[in-house]
Amino acid sequence: MTNTEAKHQIFMEAHERWLANQAKHYGYNENCGKYQDDLNEMVWADWDFTEAHEKLWSDYIRYFEEGVSPYKAKLSKKEIERRLEKKMDDMVQAEFKRYMKANY
């Protein structure tokens, strides 16, 4: 194996580790949520979200950008993130259903 091939192999292994790490950390705050395309379509259409969605989005962003937990109980970081992602997934689906009903 030449030096160039060895460097390429090391780079590819590092890239695979990076991709695996990226797959673990997805979220709407990183513009790669589970239903991100639906959310983007509504945002681009200047959709009026419900107050509940606005509050959830505010809690979500405050947690990921400022570290403010929306829960009064002491929960682990993983549990908080899991709950917030689940709530966002559910809310985006509900909003998108409302959006489609109003526009199509």
DSSP file (Angstrom, degrees, kcal/mol; ACC not computed):
  #  RESIDUE AA STRUCTURE BP1 BP2  ACC     N-H-->O    O-->H-N    N-H-->O    O-->H-N    TCO  KAPPA ALPHA  PHI   PSI    X-CA   Y-CA   Z-CA
    1    1 A M              0   0    0      0, 0.0     2,-0.1     0, 0.0     0, 0.0   0.000 360.0 360.0 360.0 131.2    0.0    0.0    0.0
    2    2 A T     >  -     0   0    0      1,-0.1     4,-2.3     4,-0.0     5,-0.2  -0.306 360.0-107.5 -78.8 167.7    1.4    3.4   -1.0
    3    3 A N  H  > S+     0   0    0      1,-0.2     4,-2.3     2,-0.2     5,-0.2   0.887 120.6  51.9 -62.3 -39.9    1.4    6.4    1.3
    4    4 A T  H  > S+     0   0    0      2,-0.2     4,-2.3     1,-0.2    -1,-0.2   0.908 109.9  48.6 -64.2 -42.6   -1.4    8.0   -0.6
    5    5 A E  H  > S+     0   0    0      2,-0.2     4,-2.5     1,-0.2    -2,-0.2   0.893 110.6  51.3 -64.8 -39.7   -3.6    4.9   -0.4
    6    6 A A  H  X S+     0   0    0     -4,-2.3     4,-2.4     2,-0.2    -2,-0.2   0.916 110.6  48.2 -63.7 -43.5   -2.9    4.7    3.4
    7    7 A K  H  X S+     0   0    0     -4,-2.3     4,-2.6     1,-0.2    -2,-0.2   0.908 111.7  50.4 -62.5 -41.7   -3.9    8.3    3.9
    8    8 A H  H  X S+     0   0    0     -4,-2.3     4,-2.7     2,-0.2    -2,-0.2   0.911 110.1  49.8 -63.6 -41.9   -7.0    7.8    1.8
    9    9 A Q  H  X S+     0   0    0     -4,-2.5     4,-2.2     2,-0.2    -2,-0.2   0.913 111.1  48.7 -63.9 -42.9   -8.0    4.7    3.9
   10   10 A I  H  X S+     0   0    0     -4,-2.4     4,-2.3     2,-0.2    -2,-0.2   0.916 112.2  49.7 -62.5 -43.1   -7.4    6.7    7.1
   11   11 A F  H  X S+     0   0    0     -4,-2.6     4,-2.6     1,-0.2    -2,-0.2   0.922 110.2  49.9 -61.4 -44.5   -9.6    9.5    5.8
   12   12 A M  H  X S+     0   0    0     -4,-2.7     4,-2.2     2,-0.2    -1,-0.2   0.878 110.3  50.2 -64.9 -37.6  -12.4    7.2    4.7
   13   13 A E  H  X S+     0   0    0     -4,-2.2     4,-2.0     2,-0.2    -1,-0.2   0.919 112.3  47.3 -65.3 -43.0  -12.4    5.5    8.2
   14   14 A A  H  X S+     0   0    0     -4,-2.3     4,-2.3     1,-0.2    -2,-0.2   0.894 111.0  52.2 -64.0 -39.5  -12.6    8.9    9.9
   15   15 A H  H  X S+     0   0    0     -4,-2.6     4,-2.6     2,-0.2    -2,-0.2   0.895 107.5  51.6 -64.6 -40.0  -15.4    9.9    7.5
   16   16 A E  H  X S+     0   0    0     -4,-2.2     4,-2.3     2,-0.2    -1,-0.2   0.898 110.1  49.2 -62.7 -41.6  -17.4    6.7    8.3
   17   17 A R  H  X S+     0   0    0     -4,-2.0     4,-2.1     2,-0.2    -2,-0.2   0.902 111.1  50.5 -64.2 -40.0  -17.0    7.5   12.0
   18   18 A W  H  X S+     0   0    0     -4,-2.3     4,-2.4     2,-0.2    -2,-0.2   0.924 110.3  48.9 -63.8 -45.0  -18.2   11.1   11.4
   19   19 A L  H  X S+     0   0    0     -4,-2.6     4,-2.1     1,-0.2    -2,-0.2   0.899 110.6  50.7 -61.8 -41.4  -21.2    9.9    9.4
   20   20 A A  H  X S+     0   0    0     -4,-2.3     4,-1.1     1,-0.2    -1,-0.2   0.891 111.3  48.7 -63.4 -39.1  -22.2    7.4   12.1
   21   21 A N  H  X S+     0   0    0     -4,-2.1     4,-1.3     1,-0.2     3,-0.3   0.889 110.0  51.5 -67.8 -39.2  -21.9   10.2   14.7
   22   22 A Q  H  < S+     0   0    0     -4,-2.4    -2,-0.2     1,-0.2    -1,-0.2   0.873 104.7  56.8 -64.7 -36.7  -24.1   12.5   12.5
   23   23 A A  H  < S+     0   0    0     -4,-2.1    -1,-0.2     1,-0.2    -2,-0.2   0.817 105.6  51.9 -64.9 -29.9  -26.7    9.8   12.2
   24   24 A K  H  < S+     0   0    0     -4,-1.1     2,-0.8    -3,-0.3    -1,-0.2   0.831 108.2  53.7 -74.0 -32.6  -27.0    9.7   16.0
   25   25 A H     <  +     0   0    0     -4,-1.3     2,-0.3    -3,-0.2    -1,-0.2  -0.802  68.6 144.5-112.2  92.1  -27.5   13.4   16.4
   26   26 A Y        +     0   0    0     -2,-0.8     2,-0.3    -3,-0.2     7,-0.2  -0.890  13.6 147.1-119.2 157.1  -30.3   14.8   14.3
   27   27 A G    > > -     0   0    0     -2,-0.3     5,-2.3     1,-0.1     3,-1.0  -0.942  57.2-107.0-178.9 160.1  -32.7   17.5   15.2
   28   28 A Y  G > 5S+     0   0    0     -2,-0.3     3,-1.3     1,-0.3     5,-0.1   0.791 116.2  62.6 -67.9 -27.8  -34.7   20.3   13.9
   29   29 A N  G 3 5S+     0   0    0      1,-0.3    -1,-0.3     2,-0.1    -3,-0.0   0.734 106.0  46.4 -69.8 -20.2  -32.3   22.8   15.4
   30   30 A E  G < 5S-     0   0    0     -3,-1.0    -1,-0.3     0, 0.0    -2,-0.2   0.227 118.5-113.5-102.0  11.1  -29.6   21.3   13.0
   31   31 A N  T < 5S+     0   0    0     -3,-1.3    -3,-0.2     1,-0.1    -2,-0.1   0.805  96.1  94.0  61.3  32.9  -32.0   21.5   10.1
   32   32 A C      < +     0   0    0     -5,-2.3    -4,-0.2     4,-0.0    -3,-0.1  -0.126  48.1 148.6-145.1  44.7  -32.2   17.7    9.8
   33   33 A G    >   -     0   0    0     -6,-0.2     3,-1.5    -7,-0.2     4,-0.2  -0.218  63.4 -98.9 -72.8 169.7  -35.2   16.6   11.8
   34   34 A K  T 3  S+     0   0    0      1,-0.3     3,-0.2     2,-0.1    -1,-0.1   0.863 125.0  26.1 -59.7 -39.1  -37.2   13.5   10.9
   35   35 A Y  T 3> S+     0   0    0      1,-0.1     4,-2.0     2,-0.1    -1,-0.3  -0.208  82.1 133.7-116.3  40.2  -39.9   15.6    9.1
   36   36 A Q  H <>  +     0   0    0     -3,-1.5     4,-3.0     1,-0.2     5,-0.2   0.856  67.6  57.0 -62.1 -38.5  -37.6   18.6    8.2
   37   37 A D  H  > S+     0   0    0     -4,-0.2     4,-2.2     1,-0.2    -1,-0.2   0.905 107.9  47.8 -61.4 -41.2  -38.9   18.8    4.6
   38   38 A D  H  > S+     0   0    0     -3,-0.3     4,-1.9     2,-0.2    -1,-0.2   0.925 113.1  48.0 -64.7 -43.8  -42.5   19.2    5.8
   39   39 A L  H  X S+     0   0    0     -4,-2.0     4,-2.4     1,-0.2    -2,-0.2   0.919 111.1  50.8 -62.4 -44.1  -41.4   21.9    8.3
   40   40 A N  H  X S+     0   0    0     -4,-3.0     4,-2.9     1,-0.2     5,-0.2   0.903 107.3  53.6 -61.3 -41.3  -39.4   23.7    5.7
   41   41 A E  H  X S+     0   0    0     -4,-2.2     4,-1.5     1,-0.2    -1,-0.2   0.911 111.0  46.1 -60.5 -42.1  -42.3   23.7    3.3
   42   42 A M  H  <>S+     0   0    0     -4,-1.9     5,-2.5     2,-0.2    -1,-0.2   0.901 113.2  48.9 -68.4 -40.0  -44.5   25.3    5.9
   43   43 A V  H ><5S+     0   0    0     -4,-2.4     3,-1.6     1,-0.2    -2,-0.2   0.928 111.3  49.4 -64.9 -44.7  -41.9   27.9    6.9
   44   44 A W  H 3<5S+     0   0    0     -4,-2.9    -1,-0.2     1,-0.3    -2,-0.2   0.811 108.7  53.4 -64.9 -29.4  -41.3   28.9    3.2
   45   45 A A  T 3<5S-     0   0    0     -4,-1.5    -1,-0.3    -5,-0.2    -2,-0.2   0.418 113.6-120.9 -84.1   2.7  -45.0   29.2    2.7
   46   46 A D  T < 5 -     0   0    0     -3,-1.6    -3,-0.2     1,-0.2    -2,-0.1   0.911  44.0-171.7  57.5  45.5  -45.2   31.6    5.6
   47   47 A W      < -     0   0    0     -5,-2.5     2,-0.9    -6,-0.1    -1,-0.2  -0.406  25.7-122.3 -69.7 141.0  -47.6   29.3    7.4
   48   48 A D        -     0   0    0     -2,-0.1    -1,-0.1     0, 0.0     2,-0.1  -0.769  32.2-153.5 -86.6 105.1  -49.3   30.5   10.6
   49   49 A F        -     0   0    0     -2,-0.9     2,-0.0     1,-0.1    46,-0.0  -0.378  21.4-100.0 -76.0 156.5  -48.4   27.9   13.2
   50   50 A T     >  -     0   0    0      1,-0.1     4,-2.2    -2,-0.1     5,-0.1  -0.298  30.8-111.4 -70.0 160.9  -50.6   27.3   16.2
   51   51 A E  H  > S+     0   0    0      1,-0.2     4,-2.5     2,-0.2     5,-0.2   0.864 119.0  57.2 -62.0 -35.5  -49.6   28.8   19.6
   52   52 A A  H  > S+     0   0    0      2,-0.2     4,-2.4     1,-0.2    -1,-0.2   0.904 107.7  47.1 -62.6 -41.2  -48.8   25.3   20.9
   53   53 A H  H  > S+     0   0    0      2,-0.2     4,-2.9     1,-0.2     5,-0.2   0.917 110.8  51.6 -66.3 -42.4  -46.3   24.8   18.1
   54   54 A E  H  X S+     0   0    0     -4,-2.2     4,-2.1     2,-0.2    -2,-0.2   0.901 111.6  47.3 -61.0 -41.4  -44.8   28.2   18.7
   55   55 A K  H  X S+     0   0    0     -4,-2.5     4,-2.7     2,-0.2     5,-0.2   0.923 112.7  48.5 -66.9 -44.1  -44.3   27.4   22.4
   56   56 A L  H  X S+     0   0    0     -4,-2.4     4,-2.8     1,-0.2    -2,-0.2   0.923 111.8  49.7 -61.6 -43.7  -42.9   24.0   21.7
   57   57 A W  H  X S+     0   0    0     -4,-2.9     4,-2.7     1,-0.2     5,-0.2   0.903 110.9  50.3 -61.5 -40.7  -40.5   25.4   19.1
   58   58 A S  H  X S+     0   0    0     -4,-2.1     4,-2.6    -5,-0.2    -2,-0.2   0.928 112.7  45.8 -62.6 -46.2  -39.4   28.1   21.7
   59   59 A D  H  X S+     0   0    0     -4,-2.7     4,-2.1     2,-0.2    -2,-0.2   0.905 113.1  51.5 -61.5 -41.8  -38.8   25.4   24.4
   60   60 A Y  H  X S+     0   0    0     -4,-2.8     4,-2.3    -5,-0.2    -2,-0.2   0.942 113.4  42.3 -61.7 -50.2  -36.9   23.3   21.8
   61   61 A I  H  X>S+     0   0    0     -4,-2.7     4,-2.8     1,-0.2     5,-0.5   0.904 112.3  54.2 -66.3 -41.9  -34.6   26.1   20.7
   62   62 A R  I  X>S+     0   0    0     -4,-2.6     4,-1.7    -5,-0.2     6,-1.6   0.881 110.6  47.7 -60.7 -37.0  -34.1   27.3   24.3
   63   63 A Y  I  X5S+     0   0    0     -4,-2.1     4,-1.2     4,-0.3    -2,-0.2   0.962 117.9  38.7 -67.5 -50.5  -33.0   23.9   25.4
   64   64 A F  I  <5S+     0   0    0     -4,-2.3    -2,-0.2     1,-0.2    -1,-0.2   0.778 128.0  32.0 -76.1 -26.0  -30.6   23.3   22.5
   65   65 A E  I  <5S+     0   0    0     -4,-2.8    -3,-0.2    -5,-0.2    -1,-0.2   0.786 136.2  19.9 -99.4 -31.7  -29.2   26.8   22.3
   66   66 A E  I  <<S-     0   0    0     -4,-1.7    -3,-0.2    -5,-0.5    -2,-0.2   0.548  95.1-121.9-115.9 -11.7  -29.3   28.0   25.9
   67   67 A G     << +     0   0    0     -4,-1.2     2,-0.7    -5,-0.7    -4,-0.3   0.678  56.8 150.9  78.8  17.5  -29.5   24.7   27.9
   68   68 A V        -     0   0    0     -6,-1.6    -1,-0.2    -9,-0.1    -2,-0.1  -0.752  40.4-139.0 -87.6 116.2  -32.8   25.6   29.6
   69   69 A S        -     0   0    0     -2,-0.7    -9,-0.1     1,-0.1   -10,-0.0  -0.567   5.9-153.2 -76.8 133.0  -34.8   22.5   30.3
   70   70 A P  S    S+     0   0    0      0, 0.0     2,-0.4     0, 0.0    -1,-0.1   0.538  74.2  83.5 -80.3  -5.3  -38.6   22.7   29.7
   71   71 A Y        -     0   0    0      1,-0.1     4,-0.1     2,-0.1    -2,-0.1  -0.816  64.9-154.2-104.6 138.1  -39.2   20.0   32.3
   72   72 A K  S    S+     0   0    0     -2,-0.4    -1,-0.1     2,-0.1     2,-0.1   0.845  77.1  79.2 -74.9 -34.5  -39.5   20.7   36.0
   73   73 A A  S    S-     0   0    0      1,-0.1     2,-0.7     0, 0.0    -2,-0.1  -0.381  94.8-104.2 -73.7 152.3  -38.4   17.1   36.9
   74   74 A K        +     0   0    0     -2,-0.1     2,-0.3     0, 0.0    -1,-0.1  -0.685  52.2 168.5 -77.6 114.8  -34.8   16.1   36.8
   75   75 A L        -     0   0    0     -2,-0.7    -4,-0.0    -4,-0.1     2,-0.0  -0.890  37.8 -99.4-125.1 157.2  -34.3   14.1   33.7
   76   76 A S     >  -     0   0    0     -2,-0.3     4,-2.5     1,-0.1     5,-0.2  -0.340  34.9-112.3 -71.2 158.8  -31.2   12.9   31.9
   77   77 A K  H  > S+     0   0    0      1,-0.2     4,-2.4     2,-0.2     5,-0.2   0.899 118.4  51.0 -58.3 -42.5  -30.0   14.8   28.9
   78   78 A K  H  > S+     0   0    0      1,-0.2     4,-2.6     2,-0.2    -1,-0.2   0.900 109.9  49.5 -63.4 -41.1  -30.8   11.9   26.6
   79   79 A E  H  > S+     0   0    0      2,-0.2     4,-2.5     1,-0.2    -2,-0.2   0.908 111.0  49.1 -66.6 -41.7  -34.3   11.6   28.0
   80   80 A I  H  X S+     0   0    0     -4,-2.5     4,-2.7     2,-0.2     5,-0.2   0.942 114.2  45.8 -61.2 -47.5  -35.0   15.4   27.6
   81   81 A E  H  X S+     0   0    0     -4,-2.4     4,-2.5     1,-0.2     5,-0.2   0.892 112.1  51.4 -64.0 -39.7  -33.7   15.3   24.0
   82   82 A R  H  X S+     0   0    0     -4,-2.6     4,-2.2     2,-0.2    -1,-0.2   0.930 112.7  45.8 -63.0 -45.2  -35.7   12.1   23.2
   83   83 A R  H  X S+     0   0    0     -4,-2.5     4,-2.6     2,-0.2    -2,-0.2   0.913 113.3  48.7 -64.9 -43.3  -38.9   13.7   24.6
   84   84 A L  H  X S+     0   0    0     -4,-2.7     4,-2.6     2,-0.2    -2,-0.2   0.920 112.0  48.6 -64.3 -42.9  -38.3   17.0   22.7
   85   85 A E  H  X S+     0   0    0     -4,-2.5     4,-2.7     2,-0.2    -1,-0.2   0.914 112.3  49.2 -62.6 -42.3  -37.6   15.2   19.4
   86   86 A K  H  X S+     0   0    0     -4,-2.2     4,-2.5    -5,-0.2    -2,-0.2   0.925 112.2  48.0 -63.3 -44.6  -40.8   13.1   19.8
   87   87 A K  H  X S+     0   0    0     -4,-2.6     4,-2.7     1,-0.2    -2,-0.2   0.914 112.7  48.6 -62.4 -42.7  -42.9   16.1   20.6
   88   88 A M  H  X S+     0   0    0     -4,-2.6     4,-2.9     2,-0.2     5,-0.3   0.917 110.5  51.1 -64.3 -42.9  -41.5   18.0   17.6
   89   89 A D  H  X S+     0   0    0     -4,-2.7     4,-2.1     1,-0.2    -2,-0.2   0.943 113.7  44.6 -58.0 -47.9  -42.1   15.1   15.3
   90   90 A D  H  X S+     0   0    0     -4,-2.5     4,-2.3     1,-0.2    -2,-0.2   0.910 114.8  48.2 -63.6 -42.4  -45.7   14.8   16.5
   91   91 A M  H  X S+     0   0    0     -4,-2.7     4,-2.9     2,-0.2     5,-0.2   0.907 110.6  50.0 -67.3 -41.8  -46.2   18.6   16.2
   92   92 A V  H  X S+     0   0    0     -4,-2.9     4,-2.7     2,-0.2     5,-0.2   0.913 111.4  49.7 -64.1 -41.2  -44.8   18.9   12.8
   93   93 A Q  H  X S+     0   0    0     -4,-2.1     4,-2.1    -5,-0.3    -2,-0.2   0.929 113.1  46.2 -61.9 -44.6  -46.9   16.0   11.5
   94   94 A A  H  X S+     0   0    0     -4,-2.3     4,-2.0     2,-0.2    -2,-0.2   0.923 115.0  46.5 -64.5 -44.5  -50.1   17.6   13.0
   95   95 A E  H  X S+     0   0    0     -4,-2.9     4,-2.8     1,-0.2    -2,-0.2   0.900 111.7  51.2 -64.7 -40.4  -49.2   21.0   11.6
   96   96 A F  H  X S+     0   0    0     -4,-2.7     4,-2.9    -5,-0.2     5,-0.2   0.883 108.1  52.2 -66.5 -36.7  -48.4   19.6    8.2
   97   97 A K  H  X S+     0   0    0     -4,-2.1     4,-2.0    -5,-0.2    -1,-0.2   0.923 112.4  45.6 -62.4 -43.7  -51.7   17.8    8.1
   98   98 A R  H  X S+     0   0    0     -4,-2.0     4,-1.9     2,-0.2    -2,-0.2   0.898 112.8  51.5 -64.4 -41.4  -53.5   21.1    8.9
   99   99 A Y  H  X S+     0   0    0     -4,-2.8     4,-1.7     2,-0.2    -2,-0.2   0.917 110.6  47.2 -61.5 -46.3  -51.4   22.8    6.3
  100  100 A M  H  X S+     0   0    0     -4,-2.9     4,-2.4     1,-0.2    -1,-0.2   0.892 110.9  52.1 -65.5 -38.9  -52.2   20.3    3.6
  101  101 A K  H  < S+     0   0    0     -4,-2.0    -1,-0.2     1,-0.2    -2,-0.2   0.878 113.0  44.8 -64.6 -37.4  -55.9   20.5    4.5
  102  102 A A  H  < S+     0   0    0     -4,-1.9    -1,-0.2     1,-0.2    -2,-0.2   0.784 123.6  32.7 -77.4 -27.6  -55.9   24.2    4.2
  103  103 A N  H  <        0   0    0     -4,-1.7    -2,-0.2    -5,-0.2    -3,-0.2   0.638 360.0 360.0-108.9 -15.9  -53.9   24.4    0.9
  104  104 A Y     <        0   0    0     -4,-2.4    -3,-0.2    -5,-0.2    -2,-0.1   0.413 360.0 360.0-129.7 360.0  -54.8   21.4   -1.1
